Amino acid sequence: KKLALTNFGFDDVGTLASCLSPSLQVLNLNHVKMGTMLEWSNLEVDLLLDMLSGLKRLVSLSLADIAFADRHLRSLLPHLKFIKCLNLDGRFGDGGDSPLTDLGLKAIADHCPKLLSLSVDYQFKATVSGIMTILQKCPKMVQLNACRLNIGVQHVKVILTASNNLLLFSFGEFGSPSISNQHERSMLQNAVAATNGRVIICTMNGIFKVSLSREHKRNQDDSMAKIKRAHEQKFDPMVINNWEGIL
């Protein structure tokens, strides 16, 4: 039911296909490399798309650092009716070749209404507009990772308040100077307070510390407990959806 091939290398897509079963519910292909050049060609990505379209029982799919573009998502996602967790992170530090745009985020929003968690870190061409579309059409979203996207501190409040279920939002860059600015720290503080402390903000420097009322602090502690439990369940071989039994 679960298969993780993170950081594996394969001679060709056919070899990878031999590892996959139609009964898979969790598939992690993060940072998988292909061929002697350790790069995915356009043809190989298209072949992978065809394979994934046959895995109709998938609940969780991770494709970090695989060049899935908008057109691939428009073709794949209508086949994945049960998907709840999706990782489409781009390549770390690769700002020029990000293949995913707001059109890809719209495809996710249109076809994945049951989505609970989404990670699109390093997809530099995606913007706050695409993120808002996701939150509006995926009302059950609890975790959203959007580091290195074009999202400023001024956007955070509208993102956090767009969903009644969001628990964790990640954004920003390493050493982001804006978050050390007192005015913008206050903006983030107000954004969390607007959710009654429910949402935890995480930057690439760690969890953003906020001062909260006693009631809001209880809400934040409750969210943190749920996030930690979901993280633990992610590594349980018997758990398909790491948010199962938590929400």
Secondary structure, 3 states (H helix, E strand, C coil): CEEECCCCEECCHHHHHCCCCCCCCEEECCCCEECCCCCCCHHHHHHHHHHHHCCCCCCEEECCCCCCCHHHHHHHHHHCCCCCEEECCCCCCCCCCCCCCHHHHHHHHHHCCCCCEEECCCCCCCEHHHHHHHHHHCCCCCEEEEECCECCHHHHHHHHCCCCCCCEEEEECCCCHHHHCHHHHHHHHHHHHCCCCCCEEEECCEECCCCCCHHHHHHHHHHHHHHHHHHHHCCCCCCCCCCCCCC
